[in-house]
């Protein structure tokens, strides 16, 4: 994870949206035709676009009021118990029209681009009814359709129990399994299924029912695991052969070893720990030492991680997870791409891959986590086409 394959004075030839050649400028210039468009990075660093492998980008409203309550001592669990948290966003999202959600999500998409993100895993989970979940996933499909950034859709119907099912978990799981999942699969609205697996939310035995139903329908699985309690989520992820286990703040040796043996990738979300005011960060160094292909992501959402900035996540990975700059870049590009089944298409600048690259206003890649709180992307390209360009003012 510490070898970035840096090419000093590098250059890249892009044709038909894909990388054709990489090397030094002297090597590449020999192959450039007279009518080629030249993009001069001006001595800045050029990286693959970040692959943000855990986000919740489609929702209505904010939870700024709850954020202020937490700063005054209320806990996330206390706020959720009185009807706040995920359920408060669900109520607003259900009320919003599909057009309104799409307009808001397009505005937020610029936030991702400013940080240098080109591929976004996008979860539902703020509808928690058949039609509202499908509405969110259709918005994700529409976001992907215009090609500015790439989206990979994940169905997260088992994110929380909605108000109308508060004491009827089995009935809600039946709704997810018998109605939501078949519609999602039939309409091809998602590639993955996720469950928030916690004893206090969906315990492992209930999460297993949902995830196995998804697998029978041809969806791959991801999991929210071990955020508040140790190992039960990671052990289930290993048992089911999930693509990823995400959060893992409480994962112990047994859970880590199970993930290693099952080749499940850990997706670490340090911005969520930070935003909740916690100091229980996942044991990234232990995971890396075990050989796990660690991934970093923003967990962008309105409650526990309202940031779309991958450079901010890289800074937290440095200061709180003790990852080097190179490790964090690997975790948020090529490792993240493989966690989404896109390792052959993006995550690195290699021949045949999509030309998804970013010109960062930095002289050294280590500046990305070092200058925290800034979004350094000067220009963002997907398939060789400029999707975002920084404007001077």
Phi, psi and omega in degrees: 000348181266358181257105182270354182064041184296134174247103177297144182050044186279167177209165183213138176253124182246133177220133179053039174082001182233157178287126178259320180213147167228154180167198175285162180301318181299323180289321186281326184302332180296338185257003184275127180280164185295332183264011181290146171278128180259124174252109182265114181281355174063034179083001179280168178278148176238127182232160168301152174298144176296146176248104183271103194267013175202102178216161175231072195273352184248108180198163178252145176075189176226178172233043180297329178295320179290326176301316179295322177299319180296324179292342178260009171116346178290144179266161177303317181294321179295317180296318179296322183296333180261020173098004177271207178066218184304320184294329178292322176291325177301315181300316180292320183291323176298323182286335183283146176282163178299320179296319179295318179296321180294317179299316180294318181294326177294323177295317180291334180301327178298326179299319177297313182298321181300331178272355179097019179272135178241341178231133186230122167281127188236117181264149166277211175112356176249021176249306176057026167218163184303304186291323182289323176294317178296323178301313180298315182292329174293325175297317177300317178299319180291324176299319181289331189294330183276354170076005181294311171233163180265144179231140173240118189272138176232130177274124182234053179298329178267063180263326182190163172277126177291166184308318186285354179238024190304322181248021184227062183300316183298322179294321179291320178298321176299321177297316179298313187285319189268337182239310184294304185300315178300322178292316179301315181292316183296323181268003177052048184267350180211153178258333183232160170236138181235156174220139174277094187267104175211146177307327182271355181241273171241103182295161188308319182294331177277320178299322180301319180300314181293313185292322178292324175298319178297317180297322179297332179271002176094005177274144171275162187238149174228165182213139161281118188220141169057033177285321183239348180217154192276132157074332185298321178291316181294324178294321177292320177302318179294316180303318185270356182067040180298153176293319182217157165237124191247147184092272175064028179296333184250008184294132179256188182303320182295316179294318179296318181294322177296318178297319180298312182295327182269358180060041175267130182276132174279132174249112186261140190231069186295335179293331177292317178299315180300311185292332177278355180074022180267165173236017179263088179269154178294154184276070185300318183297319178297319180296316180296318179297331177282350180093012178286140182276079187296142177239144171247140178212167184278328192060033181310122178197166186280350185253297188259352180202071182279058175222141175250013188266107175294324176301325175296320178296320178298322179294317177296324177297325179289310188279327186254328180260353178060038175266145176286164179301318180296317179299319182290325177292317176301317183294335183253008177233272188291318178297317180296320179299316178295326180294339178257009182071023182243016184299334178275355186242331183208182179096347174206162182259084183232155181308131176093345180275161175304142178276069176258102185218161185226134171266113180262143180280067181216153174264343188214134183299337180290347176290340182301308175280338186291309177273083186278156179084009176235151175253109193271000185296122177272321178206141182236129182239135170239130185051037176078004180250136183291119179260341181202139175222132179293137178253129173289154176220000000 
